Amino acid sequence: MGVVSLKEIVDRAMQDRYGVPAINIVNDLTLESVLAAAVERRSPMIVQTSVKTVKSIGSDVLFAMWRAMTAGIEVPVSLHLDHCPERAVITECLAKGWNSVLFDASTLPVEENLRQTIEVVAEARAHGAHVEGEIEAITGVEDGVGSDEAAHRQTLDVSVHFIETSGVDVFAPSIGNAHGVYSAEPHLDGRRVSDLVAATGVPIALHGGTGLTDAQFSDLIARGCAKVNVSTALKITYMQSNLAFLREPETKNKWDPPSLFRHVAADVTAMAAGYADRFGSTGRAW
């Protein structure tokens, strides 16, 4: 209970066919709010940090916040470095105590991606940590990483070879999903998820969770998407909540930052709790 490995969380989720929210936080308030949702819903939770967030806050401060806010927590939570193409940042975060990393070498040829991923897996194992792998870029730019160009999808054989040879613990395929806000309803290739799970038994990470429907979540989670990434929804909730609250102080010329923080925290907690409900992870604390 408390802070556990990524593998413990996703393996149990795939076995019981529910999804675990993997939510990108941006500061101390959003970290505290996402953890509050996990406790409120008795849900496992994967807290994610982008490379941009690590660099803007600093790994020392960010991990100190994580350690302080998870002290005594009674639900399974894990700290994950999301979409990181920089080996130096991966090394830094693993050394500080992150539980897992996504080494995003999707812009490299598959064989070079595989060679480096094997090295990252070995490095992570030395710290008792785990690795998410990716060989196809998910469409869309997130925190400065990615591209709006649709990536070429590899064959099932190539993907299976990558998973089995690299030793990754979670795999993130391109199935028609995208980062950011969807401009139209995506056509998702659920069959690809089923084929990968059947061939490897490795849990699948669904990226681009913001904007998908409950029916899409239910179908993909049932097929083996045990980790469901949510980033854009938090950013939208955080910024819109600030804007909504600040209209009244601007009109009355009365300024009270703690009231703003409480308002925004409540909205972010409600957002994260809602995803736990939608993914079926509510009440799954061990």
C-alpha positions as CSV (number, residue, x, y, z in Angstrom):
1,M,0.0,0.0,0.0
2,G,1.2,3.6,-0.6
3,V,3.9,4.2,-3.1
4,V,4.3,1.0,-5.2
5,S,5.8,0.1,-8.6
6,L,4.2,0.8,-11.9
7,K,4.2,-2.9,-12.6
8,E,2.2,-3.8,-9.5
9,I,-0.4,-1.3,-10.4
10,V,-0.8,-2.1,-14.1
11,D,-0.5,-5.9,-13.8
12,R,-3.4,-6.0,-11.3
13,A,-5.4,-3.6,-13.4
14,M,-5.0,-5.7,-16.5
15,Q,-5.8,-8.9,-14.6
16,D,-9.1,-7.5,-13.3
17,R,-9.7,-5.4,-16.5
18,Y,-10.0,-1.9,-15.1
19,G,-8.0,1.2,-16.1
20,V,-5.7,3.2,-13.9
21,P,-5.7,7.0,-14.4
22,A,-2.2,8.2,-15.3
23,I,-2.6,12.0,-14.9
24,N,0.1,14.6,-15.7
25,I,0.5,17.1,-12.9
26,V,2.0,20.6,-13.4
27,N,2.7,21.9,-9.9
28,D,2.2,21.3,-6.1
29,L,-1.5,22.1,-6.2
30,T,-2.3,19.7,-9.0
31,L,-0.2,17.0,-7.4
32,E,-2.0,17.3,-4.1
33,S,-5.4,17.4,-5.9
34,V,-4.8,14.2,-7.9
35,L,-3.6,12.4,-4.8
36,A,-6.7,13.6,-3.0
37,A,-8.8,12.1,-5.7
38,A,-7.0,8.8,-5.4
39,V,-7.7,8.7,-1.6
40,E,-11.3,9.9,-2.0
41,R,-12.1,7.3,-4.6
42,R,-9.9,4.5,-3.1
43,S,-8.4,4.2,-6.5
44,P,-4.9,3.4,-7.7
45,M,-3.3,6.4,-9.4
46,I,-0.3,7.0,-11.6
47,V,1.0,10.5,-11.2
48,Q,2.9,11.6,-14.3
49,T,5.5,14.4,-14.8
50,S,6.5,15.7,-18.2
51,V,10.1,16.6,-19.0
52,K,9.0,20.2,-19.1
53,T,7.6,20.0,-15.6
54,V,10.7,18.3,-14.3
55,K,12.9,21.0,-15.8
56,S,10.7,23.9,-14.7
57,I,10.3,22.8,-11.0
58,G,13.5,20.8,-10.6
59,S,13.7,17.1,-9.9
60,D,14.9,17.7,-6.3
61,V,11.9,19.9,-5.4
62,L,9.4,17.8,-7.4
63,F,10.5,14.6,-5.7
64,A,10.5,16.2,-2.3
65,M,6.9,17.3,-2.9
66,W,6.0,13.7,-4.0
67,R,7.6,12.2,-0.9
68,A,5.9,14.6,1.5
69,M,2.5,14.3,-0.1
70,T,2.5,10.5,-0.2
71,A,3.8,10.0,3.3
72,G,1.3,7.7,5.0
73,I,-1.0,7.5,1.9
74,E,-3.1,4.3,2.0
75,V,-3.9,3.8,-1.7
76,P,-1.4,2.5,-4.3
77,V,0.2,5.4,-6.2
78,S,3.3,5.6,-8.5
79,L,5.4,8.4,-9.9
80,H,6.1,8.2,-13.7
81,L,8.2,10.2,-16.1
82,D,6.1,10.7,-19.2
83,H,7.4,10.9,-22.8
84,C,11.1,11.5,-22.2
85,P,13.4,11.3,-25.2
86,E,16.4,12.6,-23.1
87,R,18.5,9.9,-21.6
88,A,20.1,12.3,-19.1
89,V,16.7,13.3,-17.7
90,I,15.7,9.6,-17.4
91,T,19.0,8.9,-15.5
92,E,18.3,11.9,-13.2
93,C,14.7,10.9,-12.4
94,L,15.5,7.3,-11.8
95,A,18.3,8.3,-9.4
96,K,16.0,10.6,-7.5
97,G,13.4,7.9,-7.0
98,W,10.8,8.0,-9.9
99,N,9.1,4.6,-10.0
100,S,9.0,4.4,-13.8
101,V,9.8,6.2,-17.1
102,L,8.5,6.3,-20.6
103,F,11.6,6.3,-22.8
104,D,10.2,8.0,-26.0
105,A,12.6,7.1,-28.8
106,S,9.8,6.9,-31.3
107,T,11.6,9.3,-33.7
108,L,14.5,6.8,-34.0
109,P,14.6,3.8,-36.3
110,V,13.1,0.8,-34.5
111,E,16.4,-1.0,-34.1
112,E,18.1,2.0,-32.5
113,N,15.1,2.6,-30.4
114,L,15.3,-1.1,-29.3
115,R,19.0,-0.9,-28.5
116,Q,18.6,2.2,-26.3
117,T,15.4,0.9,-24.7
118,I,17.3,-2.3,-23.6
119,E,19.8,0.0,-21.9
120,V,17.1,2.1,-20.2
121,V,15.4,-1.1,-18.9
122,A,18.7,-2.3,-17.4
123,E,19.2,1.1,-15.8
124,A,15.7,1.2,-14.4
125,R,16.0,-2.3,-13.0
126,A,19.1,-1.2,-11.1
127,H,16.9,1.3,-9.3
128,G,13.9,-1.1,-8.8
129,A,12.0,0.9,-11.4
130,H,10.0,0.0,-14.6
131,V,9.8,1.2,-18.2
132,E,7.1,2.0,-20.7
133,G,8.1,1.6,-24.3
134,E,7.0,3.2,-27.6
135,I,8.0,2.7,-31.2
136,E,5.4,4.9,-32.9
137,A,4.9,8.5,-32.1
138,I,1.4,9.3,-30.8
139,T,0.0,12.1,-33.0
140,G,0.1,15.5,-31.4
141,V,2.5,17.7,-29.4
142,E,2.5,17.4,-25.6
143,D,4.7,19.7,-23.5
144,G,7.0,20.2,-26.4
145,V,7.4,16.5,-27.3
146,G,5.9,15.0,-30.4
147,S,4.6,15.9,-33.8
148,D,1.2,16.6,-35.4
149,E,2.2,14.3,-38.3
150,A,0.6,10.8,-38.1
151,A,3.3,8.2,-37.5
152,H,3.8,5.1,-39.6
153,R,2.5,2.0,-37.7
154,Q,4.8,-1.0,-37.4
155,T,3.6,-4.5,-38.0
156,L,2.4,-6.7,-35.2
157,D,5.6,-8.8,-35.5
158,V,7.8,-5.8,-35.2
159,S,5.9,-4.6,-32.1
160,V,6.0,-8.0,-30.5
161,H,9.7,-8.4,-31.1
162,F,10.3,-5.0,-29.6
163,I,8.3,-5.8,-26.5
164,E,9.8,-9.2,-25.9
165,T,13.4,-8.2,-26.6
166,S,13.5,-4.9,-24.8
167,G,11.8,-6.2,-21.6
168,V,9.5,-3.2,-21.3
169,D,6.7,-3.5,-18.7
170,V,4.1,-1.4,-20.5
171,F,3.8,-0.7,-24.2
172,A,2.1,2.3,-25.8
173,P,1.0,1.6,-29.4
174,S,-0.5,4.1,-31.9
175,I,-4.1,3.0,-32.4
176,G,-5.6,6.2,-33.9
177,N,-5.4,8.1,-30.6
178,A,-3.8,11.6,-30.2
179,H,-2.5,14.0,-27.7
180,G,-4.4,17.3,-27.1
181,V,-8.0,18.0,-28.1
182,Y,-9.5,15.8,-30.7
183,S,-10.9,17.8,-33.7
184,A,-13.2,14.9,-34.6
185,E,-14.1,11.5,-33.0
186,P,-11.1,9.2,-33.5
187,H,-11.4,5.8,-35.1
188,L,-9.5,3.5,-32.7
189,D,-8.0,0.2,-33.6
190,G,-9.1,-1.9,-30.6
191,R,-8.1,-5.1,-32.5
192,R,-4.5,-4.0,-32.3
193,V,-4.6,-3.8,-28.5
194,S,-6.2,-7.3,-28.3
195,D,-3.5,-8.7,-30.7
196,L,-0.6,-7.2,-28.7
197,V,-2.0,-8.4,-25.4
198,A,-2.6,-11.9,-26.7
199,A,0.9,-12.1,-28.2
200,T,2.8,-10.7,-25.2
201,G,0.7,-10.5,-22.1
202,V,2.1,-7.0,-21.5
203,P,-0.3,-4.2,-20.3
204,I,-1.0,-1.5,-22.8
205,A,-0.9,2.2,-22.2
206,L,-3.6,4.3,-23.8
207,H,-2.4,7.8,-24.6
208,G,-4.6,10.7,-25.5
209,G,-7.4,9.9,-23.0
210,T,-8.8,13.4,-22.9
211,G,-11.9,13.5,-25.1
212,L,-12.6,9.8,-25.6
213,T,-16.0,8.4,-24.8
214,D,-17.0,6.1,-22.0
215,A,-17.8,3.4,-24.6
216,Q,-14.3,3.8,-26.1
217,F,-12.7,3.6,-22.6
218,S,-14.7,0.5,-21.7
219,D,-13.8,-1.3,-24.9
220,L,-10.1,-0.6,-24.8
221,I,-9.7,-1.3,-21.1
222,A,-11.5,-4.6,-21.6
223,R,-8.9,-5.4,-24.3
224,G,-5.9,-4.7,-22.0
225,C,-5.4,-0.9,-21.7
226,A,-4.5,-0.9,-18.0
227,K,-2.9,2.6,-18.0
228,V,-4.9,5.5,-19.4
229,N,-3.1,8.8,-19.8
230,V,-4.8,12.1,-19.1
231,S,-2.9,15.3,-19.5
232,T,-4.9,17.9,-21.5
233,A,-8.0,17.6,-19.3
234,L,-6.0,18.6,-16.3
235,K,-4.5,21.6,-18.0
236,I,-7.9,22.7,-19.2
237,T,-9.5,22.2,-15.8
238,Y,-6.7,24.0,-14.0
239,M,-6.7,27.0,-16.2
240,Q,-10.4,27.4,-16.7
241,S,-11.0,27.0,-13.0
242,N,-8.5,29.9,-12.4
243,L,-10.2,32.1,-14.9
244,A,-13.7,31.4,-13.6
245,F,-12.8,32.2,-10.0
246,L,-10.8,35.3,-10.8
247,R,-13.7,37.1,-12.6
248,E,-15.4,38.0,-9.3
249,P,-12.3,39.3,-7.5
250,E,-11.5,41.4,-10.6
251,T,-15.0,42.9,-10.4
252,K,-14.9,43.6,-6.6
253,N,-11.1,44.4,-6.5
254,K,-10.7,41.9,-3.6
255,W,-7.9,39.4,-3.8
256,D,-7.5,36.3,-1.7
257,P,-5.1,33.7,-3.1
258,P,-5.9,30.9,-0.6
259,S,-9.5,31.0,-1.8
260,L,-8.4,30.7,-5.4
261,F,-6.2,27.7,-4.5
262,R,-9.0,25.9,-2.7
263,H,-11.4,26.5,-5.6
264,V,-8.9,25.2,-8.2
265,A,-7.9,22.2,-6.1
266,A,-11.5,21.2,-5.7
267,D,-12.1,21.3,-9.5
268,V,-8.9,19.3,-10.2
269,T,-9.8,16.7,-7.6
270,A,-13.2,16.3,-9.1
271,M,-11.8,15.9,-12.6
272,A,-9.3,13.2,-11.5
273,A,-12.0,11.4,-9.4
274,G,-14.3,11.4,-12.4
275,Y,-11.7,9.6,-14.5
276,A,-11.3,7.0,-11.7
277,D,-15.0,6.4,-11.9
278,R,-15.0,6.2,-15.7
279,F,-12.1,3.7,-15.9
280,G,-13.5,1.4,-13.2
281,S,-10.6,1.9,-10.7
282,T,-12.8,3.4,-8.0
283,G,-12.7,1.1,-4.9
284,R,-9.8,-0.9,-6.2
285,A,-7.3,0.1,-3.5
286,W,-5.6,-3.0,-2.2
